[in-house]
């Protein structure tokens, strides 16, 4: 079972792969039908690791640029595309960024709303604390480090002989 983290990673991988492939095709590049799937499968483990926390814009941008490079390397090259190919991949990165950022923001809003809802619906359990005589704040025989310092010193003294 993928779980929510796996599903988020899968969605991000597919968005990035489809945008990269679309940008490559729009610039006149060649593309085998399997390339978007291969890019999505290759990027899924990275997306899975990244899906464990909220990414900053810079982190997301870096991962998307890396995905664009992988997609371009796996796809066929159009020798005359040059700047057109570069701008197409930059545009595909921007589209991916907007789609994923909006999707991630929506994901976290839903997660936070569910957390609040569950906190209101689930009863608070009372936990019995141990009796005060059972709790020992300081183990017997413990001497604070301050007591071991020479009288009149506030911090650790320099080594002897220096």
C-alpha positions as CSV (number, residue, x, y, z in Angstrom):
1,X,0.0,0.0,0.0
2,X,1.4,3.4,-0.9
3,X,-0.2,5.5,1.8
4,X,-0.7,9.2,1.6
5,X,3.1,9.9,1.3
6,X,3.4,7.5,-1.6
7,X,0.3,9.0,-3.3
8,X,1.7,12.5,-2.9
9,X,5.0,11.4,-4.4
10,X,3.2,9.6,-7.3
11,X,1.2,12.7,-8.1
12,X,4.3,15.0,-8.0
13,X,6.2,12.6,-10.2
14,X,3.5,12.4,-12.8
15,X,3.0,16.2,-12.9
16,X,6.7,16.8,-13.3
17,X,7.1,14.0,-15.9
18,X,4.1,15.1,-18.0
19,X,5.1,18.8,-17.9
20,X,8.7,18.0,-18.8
21,X,7.6,15.7,-21.7
22,X,5.1,18.3,-22.9
23,X,7.7,21.1,-22.9
24,X,10.1,18.9,-24.8
25,X,7.5,18.1,-27.4
26,X,6.4,21.7,-27.8
27,X,10.0,22.7,-28.5
28,X,10.2,20.2,-31.4
29,X,12.0,17.4,-29.6
30,X,11.4,13.8,-30.1
31,X,9.8,11.7,-27.4
32,X,9.2,8.0,-27.1
33,X,5.8,7.1,-25.6
34,X,7.5,5.4,-22.6
35,X,9.6,8.5,-21.6
36,X,7.0,10.1,-19.3
37,X,6.5,6.8,-17.5
38,X,10.2,6.2,-17.1
39,X,10.8,9.8,-15.8
40,X,7.9,9.4,-13.4
41,X,9.3,6.0,-12.1
42,X,12.8,7.4,-11.8
43,X,11.6,10.5,-9.9
44,X,9.2,8.7,-7.6
45,X,11.8,7.6,-5.0
46,X,13.1,11.2,-4.8
47,X,9.6,12.5,-4.5
48,X,8.8,9.9,-1.9
49,X,11.7,11.1,0.3
50,X,10.7,14.8,-0.3
51,X,7.0,14.1,0.4
52,X,7.8,13.5,4.1
53,X,7.9,17.3,4.8
54,X,6.9,20.6,3.3
55,X,9.4,21.8,0.7
56,X,10.6,25.3,0.4
57,X,10.2,27.0,-3.0
58,X,13.9,26.7,-3.6
59,X,14.0,23.0,-2.8
60,X,11.0,22.3,-5.0
61,X,12.5,24.3,-7.8
62,X,15.8,22.4,-7.5
63,X,14.1,19.0,-7.7
64,X,12.0,20.2,-10.7
65,X,15.0,21.4,-12.6
66,X,16.7,18.1,-11.9
67,X,13.6,16.3,-13.3
68,X,13.7,18.5,-16.4
69,X,17.3,17.5,-17.0
70,X,16.5,13.8,-16.6
71,X,13.5,14.1,-19.0
72,X,15.6,15.9,-21.6
73,X,18.4,13.4,-21.3
74,X,16.1,10.5,-21.8
75,X,14.1,12.0,-24.7
76,X,15.3,12.4,-28.2
77,X,17.2,15.6,-29.0
78,X,16.2,18.1,-31.7
79,X,19.5,19.6,-32.8
80,X,18.0,22.8,-34.1
81,X,15.9,23.5,-31.0
82,X,18.6,25.3,-28.9
83,X,17.0,28.2,-27.1
84,X,13.5,27.1,-27.9
85,X,14.2,23.8,-26.0
86,X,15.7,25.7,-23.1
87,X,12.7,28.1,-22.8
88,X,10.3,25.2,-23.2
89,X,11.9,23.4,-20.3
90,X,11.9,26.6,-18.2
91,X,8.2,27.0,-19.0
92,X,7.5,23.4,-18.1
93,X,9.3,23.9,-14.8
94,X,7.2,27.0,-14.0
95,X,4.0,25.1,-14.8
96,X,5.1,22.2,-12.6
97,X,6.0,24.6,-9.8
98,X,2.7,26.3,-9.8
99,X,0.7,23.0,-10.0
100,X,2.7,21.3,-7.3
101,X,2.9,24.3,-5.0
102,X,-0.9,24.9,-5.2
103,X,-1.4,21.2,-4.7
104,X,0.9,21.0,-1.8
105,X,-0.6,24.0,-0.1
106,X,-4.1,22.5,-0.6
107,X,-2.7,19.2,0.8
108,X,-1.4,20.8,4.0
109,X,-4.6,22.9,4.5
110,X,-6.6,19.7,4.3
111,X,-4.2,17.9,6.7
112,X,-4.3,20.7,9.2
113,X,-8.1,20.9,9.0
114,X,-8.3,17.1,9.6
115,X,-6.0,17.4,12.6
116,X,-8.2,20.1,14.2
117,X,-11.3,18.1,13.4
118,X,-9.8,15.0,15.0
119,X,-8.6,16.9,18.0
120,X,-12.2,18.1,18.6
121,X,-13.9,14.8,17.9
122,X,-11.6,12.5,19.9
123,X,-12.0,12.6,23.7
124,X,-9.0,13.6,25.8
125,X,-7.9,10.7,27.9
126,X,-6.9,11.3,31.5
127,X,-3.6,9.7,32.4
128,X,-3.0,8.7,36.0
129,X,0.3,10.1,37.2
130,X,2.5,8.2,39.7
131,X,2.3,9.2,43.3
132,X,4.7,12.0,44.2
133,X,6.7,9.7,46.5
134,X,7.5,7.5,43.5
135,X,9.1,10.2,41.5
136,X,12.7,10.9,42.2
137,X,13.9,14.2,40.6
138,X,17.6,13.5,41.3
139,X,19.2,10.1,41.7
140,X,20.8,9.4,45.1
141,X,24.5,10.2,45.2
142,X,24.3,12.7,42.4
143,X,26.6,15.7,42.8
144,X,26.1,18.8,40.6
145,X,29.1,19.7,38.4
146,X,29.2,23.2,39.9
147,X,30.0,21.6,43.3
148,X,33.2,20.0,41.8
149,X,34.6,23.4,40.5
150,X,37.2,25.2,42.5
151,X,35.7,27.9,44.8
152,X,35.5,31.3,43.1
153,X,35.4,29.9,39.5
154,X,32.3,30.5,37.5
155,X,33.2,28.3,34.4
156,X,35.7,25.6,33.7
157,X,39.2,26.6,34.6
158,X,42.1,26.4,32.0
159,X,44.2,23.3,32.0
160,X,46.9,23.2,34.7
161,X,50.3,24.4,33.5
162,X,49.1,26.7,30.8
